[in-house]
Amino acid sequence: MVDFVNCRWVLILANIAILGATARQSAAQSASFERPPIDYLNTPVNDAVAQLAKGVEAGSIQLRYDSRHGYLPAVLEALNVPVESQTLVFSKTSLQLRRITPRTPRALYFNDSVYVGWCQKGEVVELAATDAKQGAIFYTLEQDPDRPPTFTRDRGQCLTCHASSRTQDVPGYLVRSVYSDTAGNPLLGSGTFTTDNTSPFKERWGGWYVTGTHGEMRHMGNAMSRGKGEQAGLDIEAGANVTNLDSFVRTSPYLSPHSDIVALMVLEHQTQMHNAIAAANYETREAIAQTFEMNRLLDRPLDHISESANRRIEAAAERVLKRLLMCGDFPLTSPVLGTSGFAEKFVEGASRDTQGRSLRDLNLQTRLFQFPCSYLIYSDSFQELPVEVKHRVLQKLVDVLTSVQPTVGFEHLTQADRTAVLQILRETNVL
């Protein structure tokens, strides 16, 4: 006779093994985000580029084609992306690599949620936008004046580079610093760096042009290597404190002659902050979906959240908190000054408290931001995090900011920092 009770438990144990294996894959979410509950490639999105595409298709938005830059100026205007954010990268580390050289660098523009890439004589404008639920979504817009402008969503090609440990194992963004030869080829055997606000200055911007002053600090920008391996040295002195790129590249084909150092620094923080938020979103949704499936198998209350799921959500919340509060932020040893006006543009329209303070305020003397809490706490992607993780982040944030003594792991926050950030967040309706 068949023992149905034992068969039921065999089935449950098999499912536990499967779900346990899935949980172990959470550190490499790129193996699971294409499946439910994330279903990255198929779930409809509502990011800024998706909205623009709908408007263009419906005829309510017109994009004018420019003879020199194609749809680039119209796209930047429609998406409210400032020209002052322009940075120039000459290493062949993106989609249209055949168009990229030190003589013809790729231009990158961004705002809080959108990134736009443009190459001279490029076949497409490259776009990436942050969807509140699905994270980074990638698009191209064909540069053809004889055809209606059409945005095409990427179906996985971009994820070859944009979904790895460099992007916190979710579809995301990254700024890479490489040793580049005189043709723009990255010398990967000589080492590469994924750059964020914690990176040492000396490891930043290899393969990028950089305009701005930074005193005694040195970076890898504005320099090309003429060797390989251990001989892949760069003339960092020649690339330091450059305010005009005329001796490096002809900038007249671009919308701006700048590759602003402050824009680069904000970009580095923003990309990995976006990734941390998306990773917490994915991890929470996956943990909850898996524990709900176990509830069904084990006849537990359907809304029960298991200890293992709680641990995963807790860890994700902690990672977001550390990014929000600038843990490990690299201390500047010299003042930084940009050239394009990006710093002034960046603070326009900021949410401010009654003392006129904002999380967008820049320091640029001893650190990037005046108040060490990311402005992306106001973003749709943070505000629409699953409640299970968002509430934990906010509670942890309050605990750190209201603590009389510095919290372990957050010793970099002075009492003045904690008080100021808490007041700003409360008076701008985050807490």
C-alpha positions in Angstrom: 0.0 0.0 0.0 1.3 3.5 -0.8 2.1 5.6 2.2 0.6 8.9 1.1 1.8 10.7 4.3 5.4 9.7 3.6 5.0 10.6 -0.1 3.8 14.0 0.9 6.9 14.6 3.0 9.2 13.3 0.3 7.6 15.9 -2.0 8.0 18.7 0.6 11.6 17.8 1.3 12.3 17.8 -2.4 10.8 21.2 -2.7 12.8 22.4 0.3 16.0 21.2 -1.5 15.0 23.1 -4.6 14.1 26.2 -2.8 17.3 26.0 -0.7 19.3 25.8 -3.9 17.5 28.8 -5.2 18.2 30.7 -2.0 21.9 29.9 -2.3 21.8 31.4 -5.7 20.8 34.8 -4.2 24.4 35.9 -4.1 24.4 35.5 -7.9 20.9 36.8 -8.7 21.8 37.1 -12.4 20.9 33.3 -12.5 17.4 33.9 -11.2 16.1 37.4 -12.2 14.9 36.2 -15.5 12.4 33.9 -13.7 9.4 34.9 -11.6 8.9 36.7 -9.3 11.3 39.2 -11.1 10.8 38.1 -14.7 13.1 40.9 -15.8 12.8 40.5 -19.6 9.0 40.2 -19.7 7.6 42.4 -16.9 6.2 45.7 -18.2 8.1 48.7 -17.0 7.2 52.4 -16.5 10.6 54.1 -16.4 11.2 57.6 -18.0 12.4 56.1 -21.3 9.4 53.8 -21.5 7.1 56.8 -20.9 8.9 58.8 -23.6 8.6 55.9 -26.0 4.9 55.7 -25.5 4.5 59.4 -26.0 6.5 59.3 -29.3 4.6 56.3 -30.5 1.3 58.0 -29.7 2.3 61.2 -31.5 2.0 63.4 -28.4 5.8 63.9 -28.2 7.9 64.9 -31.2 11.6 64.3 -31.4 13.5 66.6 -33.7 16.5 65.1 -35.6 19.6 67.2 -35.5 22.0 67.0 -38.5 25.1 66.8 -36.2 23.9 64.8 -33.2 20.8 63.0 -34.4 18.1 62.6 -31.8 20.5 63.2 -28.9 19.6 66.9 -28.1 15.9 66.1 -28.4 16.2 63.1 -26.1 18.1 65.0 -23.5 15.5 67.8 -23.5 12.6 65.4 -23.3 14.1 63.4 -20.4 15.4 66.5 -18.6 19.0 65.4 -18.7 21.4 68.3 -18.4 24.2 68.8 -21.0 26.4 69.9 -18.0 26.5 66.2 -16.9 28.5 65.3 -20.0 31.5 63.0 -19.4 33.7 61.5 -22.2 35.1 58.0 -22.1 37.6 56.9 -24.7 38.1 53.2 -23.7 36.3 50.6 -25.8 34.1 49.4 -23.0 30.6 49.8 -24.3 28.1 48.8 -27.0 29.5 50.8 -30.0 33.1 50.1 -29.3 34.1 50.4 -33.0 33.1 54.1 -32.8 35.1 54.8 -29.7 38.8 55.9 -29.7 40.7 58.6 -27.8 40.0 60.9 -30.8 36.3 60.0 -30.8 35.3 59.3 -27.2 31.8 58.3 -26.2 29.7 61.0 -24.5 27.6 60.1 -21.4 24.9 62.2 -19.9 22.7 61.5 -16.9 20.2 62.7 -14.3 18.9 61.0 -11.2 17.2 58.1 -13.1 18.4 58.2 -16.8 21.7 57.6 -18.6 22.2 58.5 -22.2 25.2 57.5 -24.3 26.2 59.0 -27.7 29.0 58.2 -30.2 30.1 60.3 -33.2 28.5 58.7 -36.3 26.9 56.2 -34.0 24.1 54.0 -35.3 22.1 54.4 -32.1 21.6 56.5 -29.0 22.1 54.3 -26.0 19.8 54.7 -23.0 19.4 53.2 -19.6 16.6 54.1 -17.2 15.7 53.1 -13.6 12.4 51.5 -13.3 11.0 51.7 -9.7 10.3 48.0 -9.6 12.6 46.3 -12.1 15.8 48.5 -11.8 18.0 49.3 -14.8 16.3 48.9 -18.2 18.4 49.3 -21.3 17.3 50.8 -24.7 18.6 51.9 -28.0 17.2 54.6 -30.4 18.2 54.2 -34.0 19.8 57.3 -35.5 18.0 57.3 -38.8 16.3 60.5 -40.0 14.3 58.6 -42.6 12.4 56.5 -40.1 10.2 57.4 -37.2 12.1 57.4 -33.9 11.7 54.0 -32.2 13.0 52.9 -28.8 14.0 49.3 -28.7 14.3 47.6 -25.3 17.3 45.4 -24.8 16.5 41.7 -24.4 19.7 40.5 -22.7 22.7 41.7 -24.8 23.5 44.5 -22.4 23.4 42.1 -19.4 26.6 40.5 -20.5 28.4 43.4 -18.8 25.5 45.0 -16.8 24.5 42.0 -14.6 27.5 40.7 -12.6 29.2 41.1 -9.3 30.3 44.6 -10.6 26.6 45.6 -10.6 25.8 43.8 -7.3 24.4 40.8 -9.2 21.4 42.6 -10.7 20.8 44.4 -14.0 22.6 47.6 -13.2 25.1 50.3 -13.9 28.8 50.6 -13.5 31.7 53.0 -14.0 34.9 51.2 -14.9 38.4 52.5 -14.8 40.9 50.7 -17.0 44.4 51.0 -18.5 43.7 52.0 -22.1 46.2 51.9 -25.0 46.4 54.7 -27.6 43.7 53.1 -29.7 41.3 52.9 -26.7 41.6 49.2 -26.2 41.4 48.3 -22.5 44.4 46.4 -21.2 42.4 44.0 -19.1 45.5 42.0 -18.0 46.9 45.1 -16.4 43.9 45.4 -14.0 40.5 47.2 -13.9 38.5 48.9 -11.3 34.8 49.2 -10.7 34.5 52.8 -9.4 32.2 54.3 -6.8 32.5 56.9 -4.0 34.7 54.6 -1.9 37.3 54.2 -4.6 40.8 55.6 -4.0 41.3 58.7 -6.2 44.4 57.1 -7.8 42.2 54.2 -9.2 39.6 56.4 -10.9 38.9 57.3 -14.5 41.3 55.2 -16.5 40.0 55.5 -20.0 38.1 58.7 -19.4 38.8 62.3 -20.0 38.5 64.5 -16.9 38.2 68.3 -16.7 38.6 70.0 -13.3 41.1 70.7 -10.6 41.9 68.4 -7.7 45.1 69.7 -6.1 47.6 67.2 -5.0 45.4 64.1 -5.6 46.1 62.1 -8.8 43.8 59.9 -11.0 44.2 57.8 -14.1 42.2 60.0 -16.5 43.5 61.9 -19.5 46.2 59.3 -20.0 47.0 56.3 -22.2 49.3 53.4 -21.7 52.1 52.6 -24.0 53.0 49.3 -22.3 51.2 46.1 -21.1 51.0 44.2 -17.9 53.3 45.6 -15.2 54.6 48.1 -17.8 51.1 49.6 -18.4 52.1 52.9 -16.7 50.2 56.1 -17.2 51.6 59.7 -17.1 49.3 60.8 -14.3 51.0 64.2 -13.9 50.2 65.2 -17.5 46.6 64.2 -16.9 46.2 66.1 -13.6 44.3 69.3 -13.0 43.2 69.6 -16.7 40.6 72.3 -17.3 40.7 72.2 -21.1 40.8 69.2 -23.3 42.1 70.9 -26.5 45.5 69.3 -26.2 43.9 65.8 -25.9 40.9 65.7 -28.2 38.8 67.9 -30.5 35.6 68.6 -28.5 33.7 70.6 -31.1 31.6 67.6 -32.2 30.1 67.3 -28.7 27.4 69.3 -27.0 29.9 70.5 -24.4 33.8 70.8 -24.3 33.8 69.3 -20.8 34.1 66.0 -19.0 33.4 67.3 -15.6 35.1 65.8 -12.6 32.2 66.6 -10.3 29.8 64.9 -12.7 32.0 61.9 -12.7 32.1 61.7 -8.9 28.3 62.0 -8.6 27.9 59.4 -11.3 30.1 56.9 -9.4 28.0 57.3 -6.3 24.7 57.2 -8.1 25.3 54.1 -10.2 26.1 51.8 -7.2 23.4 53.3 -5.0 20.9 52.5 -7.7 22.3 48.9 -7.9 22.0 48.5 -4.1 18.4 49.6 -4.1 17.5 47.2 -7.0 19.4 44.3 -5.3 17.3 44.8 -2.1 14.2 44.9 -4.2 15.0 41.7 -6.0 16.2 39.9 -2.9 13.1 40.8 -0.9 10.7 39.8 -3.6 12.5 36.5 -4.2 12.7 35.7 -0.5 9.0 36.4 0.1 8.0 34.4 -3.0 10.0 31.4 -1.8 8.7 31.5 1.7 5.1 31.8 0.5 5.6 28.8 -1.6 6.9 26.9 1.5 3.9 28.1 3.4 1.7 26.5 0.8 3.6 23.2 1.0 3.8 23.2 4.8 0.2 24.4 5.4 1.5 27.4 7.3 -0.4 30.8 7.3 0.0 32.1 3.8 1.5 35.5 5.0 4.1 33.9 7.3 7.7 35.1 6.6 10.3 32.5 7.6 13.4 33.2 9.6 15.6 32.5 6.5 13.6 35.0 4.5 13.9 37.6 7.3 17.6 37.1 7.4 17.9 37.7 3.7 15.7 40.9 3.9 17.7 42.1 6.9 21.0 41.7 5.1 19.7 43.5 2.0 18.4 46.4 4.2 21.8 46.7 5.9 23.6 46.9 2.5 21.2 49.7 1.4 21.7 51.6 4.6 25.5 51.5 4.3 25.3 52.9 0.7 22.8 55.6 1.8 25.0 56.8 4.6 28.2 56.8 2.5 30.1 54.1 4.5 33.7 53.9 3.3 33.4 57.3 1.5 36.8 58.3 0.2 38.1 61.4 2.0 39.3 64.2 -0.3 42.7 65.5 0.6 42.4 68.5 -1.8 39.5 70.6 -2.9 37.8 69.6 -6.2 36.3 72.0 -8.7 34.5 71.2 -11.9 34.4 73.1 -15.2 31.0 72.6 -16.8 28.7 74.1 -14.2 27.4 70.7 -13.3 27.8 71.3 -9.6 25.5 74.3 -9.8 23.0 72.5 -12.0 22.9 69.4 -9.7 21.6 71.4 -6.7 18.8 73.1 -8.6 15.3 72.3 -7.4 16.6 70.3 -4.4 14.3 69.5 -1.5 15.5 71.6 1.4 14.7 71.9 5.1 13.8 75.1 6.9 17.5 76.0 7.2 18.0 75.7 3.5 20.0 72.4 3.7 19.7 69.6 1.1 21.1 66.2 0.6 22.2 67.4 -2.8 24.5 70.0 -1.3 28.1 69.3 -2.4 31.1 69.7 -0.1 34.0 69.1 -2.5 36.6 70.1 0.1 36.9 67.0 2.3 34.2 64.8 0.8 31.8 64.7 -2.1 28.5 65.6 -0.3 28.0 68.1 2.6 25.5 65.8 4.3 26.4 62.0 4.2 23.1 60.6 3.1 22.3 59.8 -0.5 19.8 62.0 -2.3 18.5 58.9 -4.0 16.5 58.2 -0.8 13.9 60.5 -2.6 13.9 58.4 -5.8 11.0 56.4 -6.9 13.1 53.2 -6.8 13.7 53.7 -3.0 10.3 55.0 -2.2 8.7 52.0 -4.0 10.8 49.3 -2.4 8.8 46.4 -1.0 7.5 47.5 2.4 9.3 44.6 4.1 12.7 46.0 3.3 11.9 49.7 3.1 10.6 49.8 6.6 13.7 48.1 7.9 16.0 50.5 6.1 14.2 53.5 7.5 14.1 52.0 11.0 17.8 51.3 10.9 18.4 54.8 9.5 16.5 56.4 12.4 18.4 54.2 14.9 21.8 55.3 13.5 20.9 59.0 13.3 19.3 59.2 16.8 22.0 57.3 18.6 23.9 59.3 21.2 27.1 57.5 20.4 28.3 56.6 16.9 26.9 53.2 15.8 29.4 50.5 15.1 30.1 50.6 11.3 28.9 54.2 11.1 31.6 55.9 13.1 32.3 58.3 10.2 29.1 60.1 11.0 29.7 62.9 13.5 27.0 64.1 15.9 26.6 67.2 13.7 26.2 64.9 10.6 23.6 62.7 12.3 21.6 65.7 13.6 21.7 67.5 10.2 20.7 64.5 8.1 17.9 63.6 10.6 16.5 67.1 10.4 16.7 67.2 6.6 14.9 63.9 6.2 12.2 64.8 8.7 11.5 68.2 7.2 11.5 66.9 3.7 8.9 64.2 4.6 11.1 61.1 4.3 10.9 60.2 8.0 
